[in-house]
């Protein structure tokens, strides 16, 4: 599409952002949909000044927010979606005539990835491994948007795990518990149906590592890894070898981006075009 005075701008802001796949994914989506939009990346330190500029430029339609700005942007918004408010972070902003609204798509995007894989969380016991921001976002989505039976969070830093449990448990209609990665992993895996891996373990450049020993996995488990570099982590490879249903991290990335696209445009996202662009950018085509 030609860039002209009618072009709408979207971008990702963070520090750093040089590694981001978002420009490739979103520009492919805009081309596939025939939209006069363009998407770029900005390394930003002063979030308040950035959002003031966005508010002043009505053609600046949307932002993706990445580390370390997902919480700090919230103080500069006019409206915040209820789920994002409860999670305590925003990864998507929509500019509507100078009014900025914040959303979180990490959790809903992950649930969409499960849905596309034909996996229902209804009545299932969900185990989260990790205690970072993405785990928090997805855990809140599981608690509020599904009919899961229970949620357990396990990690190497008990205080961080406890913080998520303390925030989530009073709002959840299902049991939410904490466990210790060093001594309770085997029992936690045995008592769970869905395993959601949300730590950096297994990420490039250490692809041979996994937080879950292969012998703990059973074919009844559904295993999802948030890591998407490499495309198939050691955790996923072990799960496949044990006959588990698996969901790759790239599906979370794509589906949260698809929801961002839909917030900005009001159209259904061209997911296959986005997937092709992501895989090409990762060198996996």
C-alpha positions as CSV (number, residue, x, y, z in Angstrom):
1,X,0.0,0.0,0.0
2,X,1.3,3.5,-0.7
3,X,2.0,5.6,2.3
4,X,0.1,8.9,2.1
5,X,-1.8,11.4,4.2
6,X,-4.5,8.8,4.9
7,X,-2.1,6.2,6.2
8,X,-2.8,5.1,9.8
9,X,0.2,4.4,12.0
10,X,0.7,1.6,14.5
11,X,3.9,0.7,16.3
12,X,5.5,-1.3,19.1
13,X,7.3,0.6,21.9
14,X,9.7,-0.9,24.4
15,X,13.4,-0.9,25.3
16,X,14.9,-2.7,23.5
17,X,12.6,-3.4,20.5
18,X,15.2,-4.4,17.8
19,X,14.3,-8.1,18.2
20,X,10.6,-7.6,17.8
21,X,8.7,-9.7,15.2
22,X,5.7,-7.4,15.4
23,X,6.5,-5.2,12.4
24,X,6.8,-8.2,10.1
25,X,3.6,-9.8,11.5
26,X,1.4,-6.7,11.5
27,X,2.6,-5.3,8.1
28,X,1.8,-8.6,6.6
29,X,-1.7,-8.5,8.1
30,X,-2.3,-5.0,6.8
31,X,-1.2,-6.0,3.3
32,X,-3.4,-9.1,3.3
33,X,-6.4,-7.0,4.4
34,X,-5.7,-4.3,1.9
35,X,-5.5,-1.6,4.6
36,X,-3.7,1.7,4.4
37,X,-1.9,1.1,7.6
38,X,1.8,0.8,8.4
39,X,3.5,-0.6,11.5
40,X,7.0,0.2,12.9
41,X,9.0,-0.1,16.1
42,X,10.2,2.7,18.4
43,X,12.7,2.4,21.2
44,X,11.1,4.5,24.0
45,X,12.3,5.6,27.4
46,X,9.9,8.5,28.2
47,X,6.5,6.8,28.0
48,X,4.5,9.8,29.0
49,X,5.9,11.9,26.2
50,X,5.4,9.1,23.7
51,X,1.7,8.8,24.6
52,X,1.2,12.5,24.6
53,X,2.5,12.5,21.0
54,X,0.2,9.7,20.1
55,X,-2.7,11.5,21.5
56,X,-1.9,14.6,19.5
57,X,-1.6,12.7,16.2
58,X,-5.0,11.4,15.3
59,X,-3.6,9.2,12.5
60,X,-1.6,7.3,15.1
61,X,-4.1,4.5,15.6
62,X,-2.5,1.9,17.8
63,X,0.4,0.8,20.0
64,X,1.8,-2.6,21.1
65,X,3.6,-2.3,24.4
66,X,6.4,-4.5,25.4
67,X,9.0,-4.7,28.2
68,X,9.6,-2.6,30.3
69,X,6.5,-0.3,29.7
70,X,3.5,-2.6,30.2
71,X,2.7,-1.2,33.7
72,X,4.0,2.4,33.4
73,X,1.8,3.2,30.4
74,X,-1.4,2.7,32.5
75,X,-1.0,6.0,34.3
76,X,-1.2,7.8,30.9
77,X,-4.4,6.3,29.5
78,X,-7.9,7.5,29.5
79,X,-9.6,4.1,29.8
80,X,-8.4,0.6,30.7
81,X,-10.2,-2.6,29.9
82,X,-11.4,-4.5,33.0
83,X,-9.2,-7.5,32.4
84,X,-6.1,-5.4,31.8
85,X,-6.9,-3.4,35.0
86,X,-7.1,-6.7,37.0
87,X,-3.9,-8.1,35.4
88,X,-2.1,-4.8,36.1
89,X,-0.6,-4.4,32.7
90,X,-1.4,-3.2,29.2
91,X,0.1,-4.5,25.9
92,X,-2.3,-2.8,23.5
93,X,-3.5,0.8,23.1
94,X,-6.1,2.1,20.7
95,X,-6.3,5.8,19.9
96,X,-9.9,7.0,19.2
97,X,-9.8,10.7,18.3
98,X,-7.2,11.4,21.0
99,X,-8.7,9.1,23.7
100,X,-6.4,6.3,24.6
101,X,-7.7,2.9,25.8
102,X,-5.6,0.1,27.0
103,X,-6.1,-3.6,26.7
104,X,-4.3,-6.9,27.3
105,X,-4.3,-9.5,24.6
106,X,-1.7,-11.9,26.0
107,X,-4.2,-13.9,28.0
108,X,-7.1,-13.9,25.5
109,X,-4.7,-14.6,22.7
110,X,-3.4,-17.6,24.5
111,X,-7.0,-18.9,25.1
112,X,-7.6,-18.4,21.4
113,X,-4.5,-20.5,20.6
114,X,-5.9,-23.3,22.8
115,X,-9.3,-23.0,21.0
116,X,-7.7,-23.2,17.6
117,X,-5.8,-26.4,18.8
118,X,-9.1,-27.9,19.7
119,X,-8.3,-27.9,23.4
120,X,-10.9,-27.0,26.0
121,X,-9.9,-25.8,29.4
122,X,-13.3,-26.5,30.9
123,X,-13.0,-28.8,33.9
124,X,-9.2,-29.1,33.5
125,X,-6.5,-28.6,36.1
126,X,-4.1,-26.0,34.9
127,X,-0.5,-25.7,36.0
128,X,1.6,-22.6,35.3
129,X,5.4,-22.9,35.5
130,X,6.8,-19.5,36.0
131,X,5.8,-16.2,37.6
132,X,6.5,-13.5,35.1
133,X,4.2,-11.0,33.5
134,X,3.0,-13.2,30.7
135,X,2.1,-16.0,33.2
136,X,0.2,-13.5,35.3
137,X,-1.8,-12.3,32.2
138,X,-2.7,-15.8,31.1
139,X,-3.6,-17.0,34.6
140,X,-6.1,-14.2,35.0
141,X,-7.6,-15.0,31.6
142,X,-7.9,-18.7,32.5
143,X,-9.6,-17.8,35.8
144,X,-12.0,-15.2,34.4
145,X,-12.7,-16.4,30.8
146,X,-12.8,-20.2,31.1
147,X,-14.4,-22.9,33.2
148,X,-11.1,-24.5,34.4
149,X,-11.3,-26.7,37.5
150,X,-8.3,-25.2,39.3
151,X,-5.1,-23.2,38.8
152,X,-1.7,-24.0,40.3
153,X,1.4,-21.7,39.9
154,X,4.9,-23.0,40.5
155,X,8.2,-21.2,40.2
156,X,11.7,-20.7,41.5
157,X,10.9,-17.5,43.3
158,X,8.2,-18.3,45.9
159,X,7.5,-14.6,46.7
160,X,6.6,-13.8,43.0
161,X,4.4,-16.9,42.8
162,X,2.7,-15.9,46.0
163,X,2.1,-12.4,44.8
164,X,0.2,-13.7,41.7
165,X,-1.8,-16.1,43.8
166,X,-2.7,-13.4,46.4
167,X,-4.0,-11.1,43.6
168,X,-5.8,-13.8,41.7
169,X,-7.3,-16.1,44.3
170,X,-9.8,-13.5,45.8
171,X,-11.2,-12.8,42.3
172,X,-11.3,-16.4,41.0
173,X,-14.3,-18.7,41.4
174,X,-11.9,-21.7,41.3
175,X,-9.1,-22.8,43.6
176,X,-5.8,-21.0,43.0
177,X,-2.7,-22.4,44.7
178,X,1.0,-21.9,44.9
179,X,3.7,-24.7,44.7
180,X,7.5,-24.8,45.1
181,X,9.4,-25.7,41.9
182,X,12.3,-27.3,43.9
183,X,10.2,-29.8,45.9
184,X,6.7,-30.0,44.5
185,X,7.1,-30.2,40.7
186,X,6.5,-33.9,40.4
187,X,3.3,-33.8,42.4
188,X,2.1,-30.7,40.7
189,X,2.6,-32.2,37.2
190,X,0.8,-35.4,38.3
191,X,-2.2,-33.5,39.6
192,X,-2.6,-31.3,36.4
193,X,-4.0,-31.8,32.9
194,X,-2.7,-28.6,31.2
195,X,0.9,-27.5,31.6
196,X,1.7,-23.9,30.6
197,X,5.5,-23.3,30.5
198,X,6.2,-19.6,31.1
199,X,9.8,-19.4,32.0
200,X,12.8,-18.5,29.8
201,X,14.1,-22.1,30.2
202,X,14.7,-23.6,26.8
203,X,14.9,-20.3,25.0
204,X,17.7,-19.6,22.5
205,X,20.7,-19.8,23.2
206,X,20.0,-22.7,25.6
207,X,17.6,-24.9,23.7
208,X,18.6,-28.1,25.4
209,X,17.1,-27.1,28.8
210,X,13.6,-27.9,30.1
211,X,11.9,-27.1,33.4
212,X,10.0,-30.4,33.4
213,X,11.8,-33.8,33.2
214,X,10.4,-35.9,30.4
215,X,9.6,-38.8,32.6
216,X,6.9,-36.7,34.4
217,X,4.9,-36.2,31.2
218,X,2.0,-38.4,30.3
219,X,0.1,-38.7,27.1
220,X,-3.0,-37.1,28.8
221,X,-1.1,-33.8,29.3
222,X,-1.6,-30.8,27.1
223,X,1.7,-28.9,27.0
224,X,2.1,-25.3,25.9
225,X,5.4,-23.4,25.9
226,X,5.4,-19.6,25.7
227,X,8.9,-19.7,24.3
228,X,8.9,-19.4,20.5
229,X,12.7,-19.3,19.8
230,X,13.3,-22.1,19.0
231,X,10.0,-23.1,17.5
232,X,10.0,-26.4,19.3
233,X,11.7,-26.2,22.7
234,X,13.1,-29.2,24.6
235,X,9.9,-29.2,26.7
236,X,7.8,-29.5,23.5
237,X,10.0,-32.1,22.0
238,X,9.8,-34.2,25.1
239,X,6.0,-33.8,25.3
240,X,5.6,-34.9,21.6
241,X,7.8,-38.0,22.3
242,X,5.5,-38.8,25.3
243,X,2.4,-38.6,23.2
244,X,1.1,-35.3,24.7
245,X,-0.9,-32.7,22.8
246,X,1.3,-29.7,22.2
247,X,0.8,-26.0,21.4
248,X,3.8,-23.9,20.3
249,X,4.7,-20.5,21.6
250,X,4.4,-18.9,18.2
251,X,0.6,-19.5,18.5
252,X,0.4,-17.2,21.5
253,X,2.4,-14.6,19.7
254,X,0.2,-14.7,16.7
255,X,-3.1,-14.8,18.4
256,X,-2.3,-12.0,20.8
257,X,-1.2,-10.0,17.7
258,X,-4.4,-11.0,15.9
259,X,-6.5,-9.5,18.7
260,X,-4.4,-6.3,18.5
261,X,-5.1,-6.1,14.8
262,X,-8.9,-6.5,15.5
263,X,-8.9,-3.8,18.2
264,X,-7.2,-1.4,15.7
265,X,-9.2,-2.2,12.6
266,X,-12.5,-3.8,13.6
267,X,-11.7,-6.6,11.1
268,X,-11.0,-10.3,11.5
269,X,-7.3,-10.8,11.5
270,X,-5.7,-12.7,8.5
271,X,-4.0,-15.2,10.7
272,X,-2.4,-17.3,8.0
273,X,-0.7,-14.3,6.5
274,X,0.6,-13.3,9.9
275,X,1.8,-16.9,10.6
276,X,3.7,-17.0,7.3
277,X,5.4,-13.6,8.0
278,X,6.4,-14.7,11.5
279,X,7.9,-18.0,10.4
280,X,9.8,-16.3,7.6
281,X,11.2,-13.8,10.1
282,X,12.2,-16.7,12.3
283,X,13.8,-18.5,9.4
284,X,11.5,-21.4,9.7
285,X,9.9,-21.4,6.3
